[in-house]
Amino acid sequence: MATAIYNALNEQEKRQVRMYGCTEAQLRESIESSITFKFSGAAMIVASMMSDAQEMMAYGEPGERTIEDQRQLLNRAKWVLMTYIMKD
């Protein structure tokens, strides 16, 4: 995310970007507009995210950015679980 855009966010949105790599609104838009979500549901999105994290661990370049990307991807998967699957 560009610095100017990040600086224009409120504190809650900045926290979301640190956790997920994007805001929750951006994450929701991405999930709900995906073909996988529309045809296979949220559980398949989570499974795909977890597979992507595994691939990053197994084949990604070592370094801080990769670890941070993995952490954010797993946070996004947890968010999908809590928002779409475990909601009550």
trRosetta pair geometry for C-beta under 8 A, 3 or more apart (Angstrom, degrees):
i j d omega theta_ij theta_ji phi_ij phi_ji
1 5 5.5 -115 176 84 94 119
1 6 5.0 113 116 -63 116 99
1 17 6.1 -60 17 -149 156 133
1 21 7.9 165 -23 178 107 58
1 22 7.3 149 -62 -101 123 61
2 5 4.5 84 66 10 90 106
2 6 6.8 -161 92 -8 44 88
3 6 5.6 -56 -144 38 31 112
3 7 6.1 31 159 -20 67 108
4 7 5.9 -54 -145 36 28 111
4 8 6.7 28 154 -21 61 107
5 8 5.8 -59 -155 32 32 112
5 9 7.3 43 148 -34 62 97
6 9 5.9 -47 -164 10 38 117
6 14 6.7 82 -175 -114 83 89
6 17 6.4 -167 -126 122 97 173
9 13 3.7 -125 -173 95 114 123
9 14 5.0 149 99 -56 122 75
9 17 6.8 121 61 -17 175 133
9 23 7.1 -166 -130 -76 132 121
10 13 5.1 91 53 13 70 104
10 14 7.1 -130 100 -7 34 90
11 14 5.5 -53 -146 35 34 113
11 15 6.4 38 154 -21 65 102
12 15 5.6 -51 -153 33 32 114
12 16 6.6 35 148 -20 63 104
13 16 5.4 -50 -150 34 37 115
13 17 6.5 40 151 -21 66 101
13 23 4.8 -20 -148 -110 93 116
14 17 5.6 -49 -149 33 34 113
14 18 6.6 35 151 -17 64 102
15 18 5.7 -54 -153 36 33 111
15 19 6.3 26 151 -15 66 110
16 19 5.7 -60 -145 41 32 108
16 20 5.7 -21 174 25 71 113
16 22 7.3 -43 135 107 99 39
16 23 4.8 66 101 -132 138 52
16 24 5.2 -97 -143 -26 144 81
16 27 7.9 -127 175 -7 116 125
17 20 6.9 -72 -119 58 21 76
17 21 6.6 8 -163 -166 57 10
17 22 6.3 19 -113 -109 69 8
17 23 6.3 -22 -61 -64 81 61
19 72 6.9 130 143 -123 34 77
19 75 5.1 -153 167 167 81 155
20 23 7.6 121 68 -110 126 4
20 24 7.1 115 17 -77 159 58
20 27 5.6 -45 162 -67 151 138
20 72 5.6 106 -162 -164 22 91
20 75 5.4 -130 -89 107 64 117
20 76 5.2 100 -145 -76 94 84
20 79 6.5 2 -98 -18 127 153
21 69 7.4 48 -82 -126 142 61
21 72 4.1 82 -32 170 107 148
21 73 7.8 14 -2 -59 139 57
21 76 7.3 -42 32 -52 106 122
22 26 4.0 -106 165 89 119 132
22 27 5.4 149 88 -54 114 81
22 30 7.5 69 92 -12 163 139
23 26 4.7 97 54 7 78 101
23 27 6.9 -139 97 -5 42 88
24 27 5.3 -53 -144 39 35 115
24 28 6.1 40 155 -22 67 103
24 79 7.2 -149 -122 -164 91 142
25 28 5.8 -50 -145 35 29 112
25 29 6.4 30 154 -18 62 107
26 29 5.7 -54 -148 37 31 113
26 30 6.3 33 153 -20 64 107
27 30 5.7 -56 -149 36 29 112
27 31 6.3 26 156 -16 65 108
27 76 6.1 -155 -138 -134 126 99
27 79 6.4 3 148 110 153 149
28 31 5.9 -57 -146 38 29 108
28 32 5.9 13 164 -7 66 115
28 83 7.6 -125 -98 167 93 159
29 32 6.3 -62 -136 45 23 101
29 33 6.0 10 167 -9 62 118
30 33 6.4 -69 -142 42 19 101
30 34 6.7 31 157 -42 58 105
31 34 6.0 -55 -159 10 28 116
31 37 5.4 109 168 -76 68 152
31 42 7.4 28 -178 -115 124 85
31 45 6.0 50 -141 -153 96 162
31 80 6.2 173 -117 -107 145 108
31 84 7.6 -146 155 -39 144 143
32 37 6.1 -114 -114 114 27 156
33 37 7.7 63 52 47 22 132
34 37 4.5 92 69 5 95 103
34 38 6.9 -166 95 -6 52 87
34 45 6.8 113 75 -102 148 114
35 38 5.7 -60 -148 39 34 111
35 39 6.0 1 166 5 71 114
36 39 6.6 -75 -139 50 22 89
36 40 5.2 -40 -172 41 65 116
36 44 5.4 -140 175 110 104 118
36 45 5.7 134 113 -79 120 76
36 48 6.5 -15 -176 -17 165 156
37 40 7.3 -60 -92 58 11 72
37 41 6.7 27 -154 -145 47 12
37 42 6.4 33 -131 -78 88 54
37 44 7.8 -165 -86 68 40 100
37 45 5.5 20 -80 -57 85 128
40 43 7.7 -108 143 66 87 78
40 44 3.7 -5 127 14 124 160
40 45 7.8 153 89 -36 103 68
41 44 5.7 103 66 10 67 98
41 45 7.5 -118 118 -4 43 92
41 84 7.9 170 179 148 78 130
42 45 5.3 -52 -153 32 42 116
42 46 6.4 42 151 -19 71 101
42 80 5.4 -178 -167 171 101 101
42 81 7.6 153 147 -90 117 35
42 83 7.8 -154 -141 83 147 83
42 84 3.6 177 -94 110 162 140
42 85 5.3 -151 100 -52 130 91
43 46 5.7 -52 -152 35 35 111
43 47 6.4 35 151 -19 66 105
43 85 6.2 97 -72 -96 79 132
44 47 5.5 -49 -144 38 36 113
44 48 6.2 39 154 -21 65 105
45 48 5.8 -58 -151 37 28 113
45 49 6.4 29 152 -19 64 106
45 77 7.9 -177 125 -122 79 69
45 80 5.4 -130 103 -168 121 157
45 84 7.9 50 47 55 133 154
46 49 5.7 -54 -148 36 32 111
46 50 6.3 29 155 -17 65 106
46 77 4.9 100 -143 -159 74 89
46 80 5.2 -164 -73 92 90 126
46 81 5.6 74 -104 -64 144 87
46 85 7.3 -31 -24 -20 146 144
47 50 5.8 -56 -148 38 30 109
47 51 6.3 32 153 -19 64 106
48 51 5.6 -54 -148 36 31 112
48 52 6.4 34 152 -21 64 104
49 52 5.6 -52 -150 34 32 114
49 53 6.5 34 151 -20 64 102
49 73 5.7 -176 -173 174 94 90
49 74 7.5 151 143 -95 109 35
49 76 6.0 -142 -145 93 148 102
49 77 3.9 -174 100 -80 137 103
49 80 7.1 149 2 19 150 143
50 53 5.6 -49 -149 33 35 113
50 54 6.6 39 150 -20 64 101
50 74 7.5 65 -104 -110 68 75
50 77 5.6 95 -56 -131 78 160
51 54 5.6 -51 -151 34 34 113
51 55 6.4 35 151 -19 66 104
52 55 5.6 -53 -149 36 33 112
52 56 6.4 37 152 -21 65 104
52 73 6.1 -122 99 -172 112 145
53 56 5.6 -52 -149 34 33 114
53 57 6.5 34 151 -19 64 104
53 70 5.2 100 -147 -148 89 82
53 73 4.9 179 -79 102 97 128
53 74 5.5 68 -105 -62 157 87
53 77 7.4 -72 -22 -19 134 142
54 57 5.7 -56 -151 36 33 111
54 58 6.1 21 156 -13 68 111
55 58 5.8 -60 -140 43 30 105
55 59 5.7 -29 179 31 68 111
55 60 7.5 97 126 -40 61 90
56 59 7.2 -78 -122 58 15 71
56 60 4.2 23 -169 -39 61 135
56 66 6.1 176 174 -167 103 93
56 69 6.4 -140 -157 102 153 112
56 70 5.1 -170 102 -84 136 97
56 73 7.1 135 6 25 153 157
57 60 6.6 9 -54 20 13 111
57 70 6.3 81 -63 -117 84 145
60 66 4.4 146 141 -145 133 131
60 69 7.8 -168 -145 70 156 129
60 70 7.6 -145 22 -56 163 112
61 66 5.8 -169 73 -55 65 137
62 66 6.6 -111 -142 40 18 146
63 66 5.2 97 62 9 74 103
63 67 7.3 -143 101 -3 39 91
64 67 5.9 -61 -151 39 33 109
64 68 6.1 30 155 -18 69 110
65 68 5.6 -58 -147 40 31 111
65 69 6.1 34 154 -22 66 106
66 69 5.6 -52 -146 35 30 112
66 70 6.4 32 154 -19 63 105
67 70 5.7 -52 -149 35 31 113
67 71 6.4 34 152 -21 64 106
68 71 5.6 -52 -147 35 32 114
68 72 6.4 28 156 -15 65 106
69 72 5.9 -57 -147 40 30 108
69 73 6.2 31 154 -21 65 108
70 73 5.7 -56 -146 36 29 112
70 74 6.4 26 157 -15 64 106
71 74 6.0 -58 -151 39 28 107
71 75 6.4 30 150 -19 63 107
72 75 5.4 -52 -147 36 34 115
72 76 6.4 38 152 -22 66 101
73 76 5.6 -49 -150 32 33 112
73 77 6.6 36 149 -19 63 102
74 77 5.5 -47 -148 33 37 115
74 78 6.5 39 152 -18 65 101
75 78 5.7 -52 -149 36 34 112
75 79 6.4 39 150 -23 65 104
76 79 5.5 -51 -149 33 34 115
76 80 6.6 36 152 -20 65 101
77 80 5.8 -52 -152 33 33 111
77 81 6.6 36 150 -19 64 104
78 81 5.5 -52 -151 35 35 116
78 82 6.2 24 156 -12 68 109
79 82 6.0 -60 -144 43 29 104
79 83 5.8 17 161 -13 67 117
80 83 6.0 -62 -133 44 25 104
80 84 5.6 -23 -177 24 65 116
80 85 7.2 50 135 -5 70 105
81 84 7.3 -75 -122 52 10 78
81 85 5.0 -48 -152 44 52 123
81 86 5.8 34 152 -5 76 112
82 85 7.5 -13 -43 52 12 81
82 86 5.3 -40 -123 55 42 118
82 87 7.4 90 160 -64 47 69
83 87 6.4 13 178 -59 27 113
84 87 6.6 -18 -121 -11 9 117
